[in-house]
Amino acid sequence: MPLNPVVAAVTARIKNRSAATRSAYLQRIDRAREAGTARGRLGCTNLAHAFAAAGGEDKPALRAVRWPNLGIVSAYNDMLSAHQPLERYPAIIKQAAREAFAVAQFAGGVPAMCDGVTQGEPGMELSLFSRDVIAMSTAIALSHNTFDAALMLGVCDKIVPGLVIGSLSFGHLPVIFVPAGPMTSGVSNDDKAKVRQLFAQGKVGRDALLQSEAASYHGPGTCTFYGTANSNQMLMEVMGLHLPGAAFVNPNTPLRDALTAAAAKRIAALTMLGEAYSPMAEVVDERAIVNAIVGLHATGGSTNHTIHLIAMAHAAGIVIDWDDFSELSSVVPLLARIYPNGKADVNHFHAAGGMAFLIRELLDAGLLHRDVRTVAGRGLDAYAEEPYLDGDGQLAWRAAPAASLDLSVLRPAADPFSADGGLRRLTGNLGRAVIKVSAVKPEHRVVEAPAIVFDSQEAVQAAFKRGELKRDFVAVVRFQGPRANGMPELHKLTPPLAVLQDEGFKVALVTDGRMSGASGKVPAAIHVSPECLADGELARVRDGDLIRLDAEAGTLTALVDPAEWAARPLATADLSANASGTGRELFAPARACVGSAEEGAMIVGSAAFALHGLSPA
């Protein structure tokens, strides 16, 4: 089928909008490519430092500049389940590299924090900024300029976007992303959500809640719900930065290890010393970014990527905005139901046909750019195949299942769960925002109710516990943007608001902060921009103002007389409590210079923009 005309038009608009910045980025990458790897022209002292600790046949290969050198950048730590499996990867990669006549060196590590651990805690105010720290750490790891390619080992929320942004600064290098995969399935997501709501109501104690959570998050690998971490893996696949089918294979399995080894061998072939040079700058182009947005809509993916994808695109000199997301959402059907958009987890999605089935359906429907460059070669058609181990235990690929193996989880494009995607843009006199509707029932998508204004999620929780919220209302949670306090996720608001919704009240959330990538069934207008601390209109809202959130029409409005609205002063807030503790004092410069959510909430920006004095907005 030919490319959908809306997909084609949005792609053309992005190309036109990005012409200057993309050209500047590619010129910079061309200069880096022409200069070549520094290893061959380093002074003897410099070069000796680069291979001093190498052993066996690696040292003479590096000394002679005979084999390609692969840099490993890893988010490994053994506290976090998603990254603990990465401990074994360097040894697998190094051995596979030698078999492919290459050397692999561990170039550096990047920090990896878990939003699941920091939810509702002060450390969550560092979470969004950690993405840019990871990007800079990636640059430091690769700054020795002794590598011919790189392998990025990371999974979770800010880690993959940070690795992408950092890698794109070295876009002349081929790069493959190597994931850990999801943990095996534990307690059902429905049961987990029920216990959380019961705890919020005071009907069960902490012991029952902890038992439920421990049965859900129980082993190595990513959390199995479809939040930002698993949305990351979907994106890397549909953008052609994974080997096909790598996203959702469980850790510590023969297939997972085979894919990790294959990534090392493949990247050796993609270097300038190999047979199929494929620099990352040519993989991540405007078409790949559009494919990523399409994949996000088709799976009901994380709202966090309405921030991260913008920042990732900027790093490649590409300018996108929420209008692009919204227009693509109008033509992309929802093909997956994964918690919180359904009862299944990512293991069920994978078993039903997974990424190979999804990509084939979207390709056949004309919703993805087929003729893109990928690390696998053969365009995106290679990603309509799934990996397996043949009778000899060798890695191979086969066509995706002809039909979904579970229609309650994964559907064909001709029979989707809904005709449009799961993310929408909202506009109105409160600013611009996004909403995830894939988990919100149609009867809850329009809420008109009086505002109750809060300046923290703790204040909402306290009001709920006092029994003050048993009514129709819109919770307006202000001063939660990146400049105010680093834009923490407000995930702890979901259980109490869900309880009230289940009791029959019309409730909604409006905030300049973020919700979790697992945003659920309560309508939430999030990322309101400009944020309150940047003179955003949300700071004009007062208790009792009638707020209308209409996800169907795409509007977010305070129903206040325009003259009165314009005359109101903007509210202020005491943010001194957010200024220090748990390292927050170290991030004062980040809060001072960060851009808006729709600009990607960037603190490092994009070299293509900075070098040419252009605004990424």
C-alpha positions in Angstrom: 0.0 0.0 0.0 1.3 3.5 -0.7 2.3 5.7 2.1 -0.6 7.3 4.0 -1.0 10.9 2.7 -1.1 12.3 6.3 2.1 10.5 7.2 3.6 11.8 4.0 2.5 15.4 4.6 3.7 15.4 8.2 7.1 14.1 7.1 7.3 16.7 4.4 6.4 19.5 6.9 9.1 18.2 9.4 11.7 18.1 6.6 10.9 21.7 5.5 10.8 23.0 9.1 14.1 21.3 9.9 16.0 22.1 6.7 18.5 24.6 8.2 19.2 22.7 11.4 19.3 19.2 9.8 21.7 20.5 7.2 24.0 22.1 9.8 24.0 18.8 11.8 24.8 16.7 8.8 27.6 19.1 7.8 29.1 18.7 11.2 28.8 14.9 11.0 30.5 14.9 7.6 33.5 16.8 9.0 33.8 14.2 11.8 33.6 11.4 9.3 36.2 12.9 7.0 38.6 13.3 10.0 38.3 9.6 10.7 39.0 7.7 13.9 41.8 9.4 15.8 43.4 6.1 16.7 45.3 6.0 13.5 46.8 9.5 13.9 47.2 9.8 17.7 50.6 10.5 19.1 52.4 7.4 20.4 51.8 8.4 24.1 48.1 8.9 23.4 47.7 5.7 21.6 49.6 3.7 24.2 47.2 5.0 26.8 44.3 3.7 24.7 45.4 0.1 24.6 47.6 -0.2 27.8 45.2 -2.4 29.6 44.1 -4.5 26.7 45.0 -8.2 26.8 45.5 -11.1 24.5 45.1 -10.5 20.8 43.2 -7.2 21.4 46.4 -5.2 22.2 48.3 -5.9 19.0 45.1 -5.4 17.0 44.6 -2.0 18.5 48.2 -1.1 18.2 48.3 -1.9 14.5 44.9 -0.2 13.9 44.1 -3.5 12.2 40.6 -4.3 13.5 37.6 -2.0 14.2 37.3 -0.9 17.8 33.8 -1.0 19.3 33.0 1.2 22.2 30.6 -0.2 24.9 28.6 2.4 26.8 26.5 0.8 29.6 23.9 1.8 32.2 24.7 -1.2 34.2 24.0 -1.3 38.0 22.9 -4.2 40.1 20.3 -2.4 42.1 17.8 -1.9 39.3 16.2 -4.9 37.8 16.2 -3.5 34.2 20.0 -3.0 34.2 21.3 -5.8 36.3 21.4 -8.2 33.4 23.8 -5.9 31.6 26.6 -7.0 33.9 27.2 -10.1 31.6 27.0 -8.2 28.3 30.6 -6.9 28.0 32.1 -10.4 28.1 29.6 -11.7 25.5 30.2 -8.7 23.3 34.0 -8.9 23.5 34.1 -12.5 22.6 31.7 -12.0 19.7 33.8 -9.0 18.5 36.9 -11.1 18.3 35.0 -13.7 16.3 34.2 -10.9 13.9 37.8 -9.7 13.8 37.1 -6.6 15.9 37.9 -5.4 19.4 35.4 -4.2 22.0 36.4 -1.9 24.8 34.2 -0.7 27.7 34.1 3.0 26.9 32.2 4.2 29.9 29.2 4.0 32.1 26.2 6.3 32.4 23.9 6.8 35.5 20.7 4.9 35.6 18.0 5.9 38.1 14.6 4.3 38.4 11.4 6.3 38.5 9.7 3.4 40.2 12.0 3.8 43.2 11.9 7.6 43.3 8.1 8.1 42.7 6.8 10.6 45.1 10.3 11.1 46.6 12.7 14.1 46.4 15.0 12.1 44.1 12.3 12.1 41.4 13.1 15.8 40.9 16.4 14.8 39.3 14.8 12.2 37.0 14.1 14.3 33.9 17.5 16.0 34.2 19.2 12.7 34.4 18.5 12.3 30.7 20.8 15.1 29.7 23.4 14.0 32.3 23.3 10.6 30.5 23.7 12.3 27.1 26.8 14.2 28.4 28.2 11.0 30.0 27.8 9.2 26.7 29.7 12.0 25.0 32.5 11.7 27.6 32.7 7.9 27.0 33.1 8.4 23.3 35.3 11.5 23.5 38.5 9.6 23.3 37.7 9.2 19.6 39.3 5.8 19.4 36.2 3.9 18.4 34.8 2.9 15.0 31.3 2.1 16.3 29.4 1.9 19.6 27.0 -0.4 21.4 24.6 1.3 23.8 23.5 -0.9 26.7 20.4 0.7 28.4 16.7 0.3 28.8 14.7 2.5 31.1 13.0 5.9 31.1 15.6 8.6 30.7 18.5 6.2 29.9 17.6 5.3 26.3 16.7 8.9 25.2 19.9 10.1 26.9 22.0 7.5 25.1 20.4 8.4 21.8 21.1 12.2 22.3 24.7 11.5 23.3 25.2 9.1 20.4 23.9 11.5 17.9 26.7 13.9 18.7 28.9 11.1 17.3 26.5 10.5 14.4 29.4 9.5 12.1 29.7 6.3 14.1 27.4 3.3 13.6 25.5 2.6 16.8 23.3 -0.4 17.9 21.2 -0.4 21.0 21.3 -3.6 23.0 18.5 -4.0 25.5 18.1 -6.4 28.5 14.5 -7.4 28.0 11.5 -7.6 30.3 11.3 -9.7 33.5 9.0 -12.7 33.3 5.4 -12.0 34.2 4.4 -11.8 37.9 1.1 -10.9 39.5 -1.5 -9.6 37.1 -1.6 -5.9 36.4 -5.4 -5.8 37.3 -4.7 -7.3 40.7 -1.8 -5.0 41.3 -4.0 -1.9 40.5 -6.8 -3.1 42.8 -4.4 -3.5 45.8 -3.1 0.0 45.1 -6.6 1.4 45.2 -7.5 -0.5 48.3 -4.4 0.8 50.0 -5.3 4.4 49.0 -8.7 3.9 50.6 -7.1 2.5 53.8 -8.7 -0.9 53.3 -5.5 -2.9 53.3 -2.2 -2.2 55.0 1.4 -1.7 53.9 2.2 -5.4 54.2 -0.4 -6.3 51.7 0.7 -3.6 49.3 4.3 -4.6 49.6 3.5 -8.2 49.0 1.6 -7.3 45.8 4.3 -5.0 44.5 7.0 -7.6 45.2 5.1 -10.2 43.3 4.9 -7.8 40.4 8.5 -6.6 40.4 10.1 -9.8 41.2 13.2 -10.5 39.0 15.8 -9.3 36.5 14.6 -7.2 33.6 12.3 -4.3 32.9 8.9 -3.8 34.5 6.4 -5.7 32.4 3.8 -2.9 32.1 3.9 -0.6 29.0 5.5 2.5 30.5 8.4 4.5 29.3 11.0 1.8 29.6 9.2 -0.6 27.3 8.1 2.2 25.0 11.8 2.9 24.6 12.4 -0.6 23.4 9.5 -0.3 20.9 11.0 3.0 19.6 14.5 1.6 19.1 13.1 -1.2 17.1 10.8 0.8 14.9 13.6 3.4 14.4 16.0 0.6 13.2 18.5 0.9 16.1 17.9 -2.6 17.5 18.5 -5.9 15.8 15.0 -7.0 14.6 13.0 -8.5 17.5 15.4 -7.6 20.2 13.0 -5.5 22.3 11.1 -8.0 24.4 13.2 -11.2 24.8 13.6 -12.1 28.5 17.0 -11.7 30.1 19.4 -14.5 30.8 18.0 -16.8 28.0 19.9 -18.3 25.1 18.0 -16.2 22.6 18.8 -13.0 24.5 22.5 -13.9 24.7 22.5 -14.8 21.0 21.0 -11.4 20.1 23.6 -9.6 22.2 26.5 -11.4 20.5 24.9 -10.8 17.1 24.7 -7.1 17.8 28.5 -7.0 18.3 29.2 -8.9 15.1 26.7 -6.8 13.1 28.2 -3.4 14.3 31.7 -4.5 13.2 30.3 -4.9 9.7 28.7 -1.4 9.8 32.0 0.4 10.5 34.0 2.2 7.8 36.4 -0.8 8.0 33.4 -3.2 7.4 31.3 -4.0 4.4 28.1 -1.9 5.0 29.0 1.4 6.6 25.9 2.8 8.3 26.4 5.9 10.5 23.8 6.7 13.1 23.2 10.1 11.6 21.8 8.4 8.4 19.6 6.0 10.4 18.0 8.7 12.5 16.4 10.9 9.9 13.0 12.6 9.6 11.4 9.4 8.4 12.7 7.4 11.4 11.3 10.1 13.7 7.9 9.9 12.1 8.1 6.1 12.3 8.8 6.5 16.0 5.7 8.7 16.6 3.5 6.2 14.6 4.8 3.3 16.7 4.0 5.3 19.8 0.4 5.9 18.8 -0.1 2.3 17.5 0.9 0.9 20.9 -0.6 3.5 23.3 2.9 4.3 24.4 4.3 6.6 27.1 3.4 10.2 27.4 7.0 10.9 28.4 7.9 10.5 24.7 6.1 13.7 23.8 9.1 15.2 25.6 11.9 12.7 24.9 11.2 12.2 21.2 11.4 16.0 20.7 14.8 16.1 22.4 16.1 13.1 20.5 15.0 14.6 17.2 16.6 17.9 18.1 19.9 16.1 18.7 19.8 15.1 15.0 18.8 18.6 13.8 15.1 17.7 13.4 12.3 19.9 14.7 9.0 18.3 15.7 6.2 19.5 17.9 2.9 18.3 19.5 1.0 19.3 16.3 2.9 16.5 14.5 2.0 14.0 17.2 -1.7 15.0 17.1 -2.0 14.9 13.3 -0.4 11.5 13.1 -2.6 10.2 15.9 -5.6 11.0 13.7 -4.7 8.3 11.2 -2.8 5.7 13.2 -5.0 2.9 14.7 -4.4 1.5 18.2 -3.2 -2.1 17.6 -2.1 -3.1 21.1 -3.7 -3.3 24.5 -0.9 -3.5 27.1 -1.3 -2.4 30.7 -2.3 0.3 31.6 -4.2 0.3 28.3 -5.3 -3.3 28.8 -4.8 -6.3 31.1 -1.8 -7.8 29.3 1.8 -7.1 29.9 4.7 -6.9 27.4 5.4 -10.6 27.6 1.8 -11.3 26.4 2.3 -8.7 23.6 5.5 -10.4 22.5 3.9 -13.9 22.6 0.9 -12.6 20.5 3.2 -11.6 17.7 5.0 -8.7 19.2 7.0 -6.1 17.3 7.3 -8.1 14.1 3.6 -8.4 13.7 3.0 -4.8 14.6 5.6 -3.4 12.2 4.3 -5.6 9.4 0.7 -4.5 9.9 1.8 -0.8 10.0 3.9 -1.2 6.9 1.1 -3.0 5.0 -1.3 -0.2 6.0 1.1 2.4 4.6 1.7 4.0 8.0 5.4 3.5 8.2 8.3 4.6 6.0 9.6 1.3 4.6 12.7 2.5 2.8 14.7 3.7 5.8 18.2 2.9 6.7 18.5 0.5 9.7 21.3 -1.3 11.5 19.9 -4.6 10.0 19.8 -3.4 6.4 16.9 -4.2 4.1 14.9 -1.2 5.4 12.1 -1.7 7.8 11.1 -5.0 6.2 13.7 -6.7 8.2 11.8 -5.8 11.3 8.7 -7.6 10.2 10.6 -10.8 11.1 11.2 -12.3 14.6 14.3 -14.0 15.9 14.5 -17.6 17.1 17.2 -20.3 17.6 17.1 -23.0 15.0 17.6 -26.7 15.5 21.4 -26.2 15.8 21.0 -23.4 18.4 21.9 -20.7 15.8 20.2 -17.3 15.7 17.9 -16.9 12.7 14.9 -14.9 11.7 11.4 -15.9 10.4 8.3 -14.0 9.2 5.9 -12.7 11.8 2.8 -14.8 12.5 0.2 -14.4 9.8 -2.4 -13.6 12.4 -2.3 -12.3 16.0 -2.1 -15.1 18.4 -4.2 -13.2 21.0 -6.7 -10.6 19.6 -7.3 -9.3 23.1 -3.7 -8.0 23.1 -2.7 -7.4 19.5 -4.8 -6.7 16.5 -4.4 -6.2 12.8 -4.6 -2.8 11.3 -7.8 -3.8 9.5 -9.5 -4.5 12.9 -7.9 -2.2 15.5 -8.9 -1.5 19.1 -9.6 2.1 18.0 -9.3 4.0 14.7 -6.8 6.6 16.1 -3.8 6.6 18.3 -3.5 7.0 22.1 -1.9 10.5 22.4 -3.5 13.8 21.6 -2.6 17.5 21.9 -4.8 19.9 23.8 -5.0 23.7 23.3 -7.0 26.5 24.9 -6.6 29.5 27.2 -4.6 27.3 29.7 -1.8 26.7 27.1 -0.8 23.6 25.2 -0.8 20.1 26.7 -1.0 16.4 25.9 -3.3 13.7 27.0 -3.1 9.9 26.8 -6.6 8.6 26.0 -5.9 5.0 25.1 -6.7 3.8 28.6 -9.5 6.4 29.2 -13.0 5.2 28.5 -15.0 7.4 26.1 -17.4 8.5 28.8 -14.5 10.0 30.8 -12.9 11.9 28.0 -14.8 15.1 28.5 -14.9 16.5 32.0 -16.3 19.9 33.0 -16.0 20.6 36.7 -14.8 23.2 39.2 -11.1 23.5 39.8 -9.4 22.6 43.1 -5.9 24.1 43.0 -2.9 22.4 44.6 0.8 23.1 44.5 2.0 19.6 45.1 0.9 16.0 44.7 1.2 15.5 48.5 -1.5 18.2 49.0 -3.8 16.2 46.7 -3.2 13.0 48.6 -3.8 14.8 52.0 -7.1 16.2 50.8 -8.2 12.8 49.6 -7.4 11.2 53.0 -9.4 13.9 54.7 -12.4 13.0 52.6 -12.5 16.5 50.9 -12.6 15.3 47.3 -15.8 13.3 47.1 -17.3 15.5 44.4 -16.9 16.4 40.8 -13.6 18.4 40.3 -10.6 19.1 38.2 -7.3 18.8 40.2 -5.1 21.6 39.0 -1.6 20.7 40.2 0.7 23.7 39.5 4.4 24.5 39.7 5.5 21.0 38.6 7.3 22.0 35.4 10.9 21.5 34.6 11.9 25.0 35.7 10.0 24.7 39.0 11.2 21.4 40.4 12.5 19.3 37.5 9.1 18.1 36.4 8.7 14.9 38.5 6.1 12.3 37.6 2.9 12.6 39.6 2.2 8.9 39.6 1.0 8.8 43.2 -2.1 10.7 42.1 -3.4 7.9 40.0 -4.8 5.6 42.8 -6.8 8.2 44.7 -8.2 9.8 41.5 -9.1 6.4 40.1 -10.9 5.6 43.4 -13.0 8.8 43.0 -13.7 8.1 39.4 -14.9 4.5 40.3 -17.2 6.0 42.9 -19.0 7.9 40.1 -17.4 11.4 40.4 -16.2 13.3 37.3 -12.6 13.9 37.9 -9.6 15.0 35.9 -6.0 16.2 36.4 -4.5 19.3 34.8 -0.8 20.0 35.5 2.4 21.4 34.1 4.1 18.3 35.4 4.4 14.8 34.1 2.4 11.6 34.8 4.0 8.2 34.7 4.6 6.5 31.3 1.9 4.2 32.7 -0.7 6.9 32.8 -4.0 5.2 33.3 -7.8 5.6 33.2 -8.2 9.0 34.7 -8.1 11.8 32.1 -5.0 13.9 32.6 -3.9 17.0 30.7 -0.2 17.0 31.4 2.9 18.9 30.3 0.9 22.2 30.2 3.2 24.7 28.5 4.3 27.3 29.2 4.6 26.1 32.8 3.5 28.2 35.7 7.0 29.4 36.6 7.4 30.6 33.0 4.3 32.8 33.3 2.0 30.1 32.1 -1.7 30.7 32.1 -2.3 27.8 34.5 -1.1 30.1 37.2 -4.3 32.2 36.7 -6.6 29.4 37.8 -8.4 29.8 41.2 -10.4 27.4 43.3 -13.9 27.1 41.8 -13.1 28.1 38.3 -15.0 25.9 35.8 -12.5 23.9 33.8 -13.4 22.0 30.6 -11.1 19.2 29.5 -12.3 17.9 26.2 -10.1 15.1 24.8 -12.4 14.5 21.9 -12.2 18.1 20.7 -8.7 18.6 21.8 -9.4 21.6 24.1 -8.4 22.6 27.6 -10.2 25.7 28.8 -10.9 27.7 31.9 -14.5 28.9 31.5 -13.8 32.3 33.0 -14.9 35.7 31.6 -12.0 36.8 29.3 -11.7 40.3 30.9 -11.6 38.9 34.4 -9.1 36.2 33.2 -6.8 38.8 31.7 -6.9 41.0 34.8 -5.9 38.2 37.2 -2.4 38.2 38.5 -0.3 35.1 38.1 -0.1 33.0 41.2 3.3 32.4 42.8 4.6 29.5 44.9 7.3 29.0 47.5 9.6 26.5 45.9 12.4 26.7 48.4 11.7 23.2 49.7 12.6 21.9 46.3 15.9 23.7 46.1 18.1 21.3 48.1 18.4 17.8 49.5 19.0 14.6 47.7 21.3 16.4 45.4 18.8 18.9 44.1 21.0 21.8 44.9 23.4 20.6 42.2 20.8 21.0 39.6 19.9 24.6 40.2 21.6 25.6 36.9 19.6 23.0 35.1 16.3 24.4 36.5 17.4 27.9 35.5 18.1 27.1 31.8 15.8 24.2 30.9 13.4 24.6 28.0 9.7 23.9 28.0 8.2 20.5 27.8 7.2 21.0 24.1 10.8 22.0 23.4 11.9 18.7 24.9 12.8 20.1 28.3 16.4 20.2 27.2 19.3 21.6 29.2 22.1 20.6 26.8 20.1 21.4 23.6 21.3 20.4 20.2 24.7 21.4 18.8 23.0 22.0 15.4 20.8 24.6 17.0 23.4 26.1 19.3 26.1 26.4 16.7 23.9 28.4 14.4 22.1 30.5 17.0 18.8 28.9 16.2 16.0 28.3 18.7 14.8 24.7 18.9 11.2 25.9 19.6 
